[in-house]
Structure formats: C-alpha cells, structure tokens
C-alpha cells in the first residue's frame, strides 16, 4: 500500500522546483512520464545531490518503489528525510506514514506525529487528517479529542473526504463536541458526495432511522446502494433489510436517486 501511495503522489507538486534546477527536474519528470525510470533516476540523483528538495523527494520515491534502481528502503528513508528537513511537505507526510506503519523502518508513533505535524502545519490535508487520528487514538501522543476534532475539521474544510467522514464520526460519538447526528449528517454527506463508501453507509443509516435528517427510505436506499457500488460490504445486508419494508414505488424512487449519485461520482 505504501508503494502505491508514494507513486500516486509523486508528481503532485512539480512546480516546487529548486532554484536553478527546474530544467533538470522537468527533464526527470518527462523521463518518468514516458517510463524511462533509469533516466529519471539519473536526473533526480543529480538534482538531489545539488540540494533540490523536490528532486530528493522524487529520488526517495524511486528507491522506495524500485524504479530505475534496486529498491532500497534505507536510501529511500535517507532522501525522504533530507527532503523533509528542507521543508518538502510530501516528504514529511511520507515519513509520517512510514513511521506510523513501520514501512521500511521500525514503527515509531512519536516520530510519525512529528512529521505529520510538520506537514499539517504547512496545510497538507492528508497529514492533518492523520494527525487527527493519532490524537483520537493516542498514537504517539496522549488521547486528545479536542485536538483530533480540530485537525479533522481543518482537513475536512479543505475538502478531504476522509477528514469529513472522521469529523462526522466525532460529532456522532460526541468526541470533543456535544453529540449531534445533525452535524454528523452534514459531514457524512459531504464525504458521501465524493464517493466515500463508509460515509455513504453512515448517511444511509441516518436516513433509515431518521436521525439528524428527515426519515426517508428512498434516500437511505440510494446511499446504501452507492456504498455497495463503492465496495462497502456491510451496506449490502442493510440494503436487503431496508428493501423488505419498502413499497415498489419507494424502491423505484431510491433506484433513481442511486443512479443520480453514481452518475455524479463519475463526472
């Protein structure tokens, strides 16, 4: 999972090129995009040795994924750390992930919190969400629901679906705030509209039970159906139980709503 994650975020911020090395870095990106990983490795290595934090980050990813060179977790860690020390937010985030999961390093939740905090302070939503999780469950820091709520909220307000979902859970459980199904529903819906399957499941349950929202079996049917389509197995059983109490007209209405939801997700 870590390898897929790092590959996915490799070139999100290529505009952050080191002064004087943009052309070299751009050439490395072009090589990577045409899958000439050896050429990319050579170019990123040159930039990394010159102190370009983005080249250092990209070089770390190549070492982590074994692209253009043999996979080497120790060298990946070295270049992530070097880039992170220069303020590269993706390197900071990936270091946090490595230390939290024990991916290529020994698990160290305190070290994970340190790097997540650095990336979160720079506004990186995924790091903010992960920092919220560390505070909620007391990983590397004492349990602190207020801090968890703050960081989930910060990530959620940037549009991160996972942050919105977790913020909804906090309000539903009354962690760091008064329990509020209504507030939970607001955040579940924001995440659900982005295709977050668990948020879709939870929103459907609110509609099915009339908690925080007006009771609506067609809406519950639609969101359970969307959750099933997005891989949430628990929603399949809930959908069957719900369907048993619905009229044919309500089921037809729910199917139409589900089609609209899934169509919107594909746009």
Protein Blocks (a to p, Z undefined) as FASTA:
>chain_A
ZZmmmmmmmmmmmmlccehilmmmmmmmmmmmnopaklmmmmmmmmmmnopaklmmmmmm
mmmnopoiacdfklmmmmmmmmmmnopaklmmmmmmmmmnopoiacdfklmmmmmmmmmm
nopaklmmmmmmmmmnopoiacdfklmmmmmmmmmmnopaklmmmmmmmmmnopoiacdf
klmmmmmmmmmmnopaklmmmmmmmmmnopoiacdfklmmmmmmmmmmnopaklmmmmmm
mmmmpcfklmmmmmmmmmmmmmmmmZZ
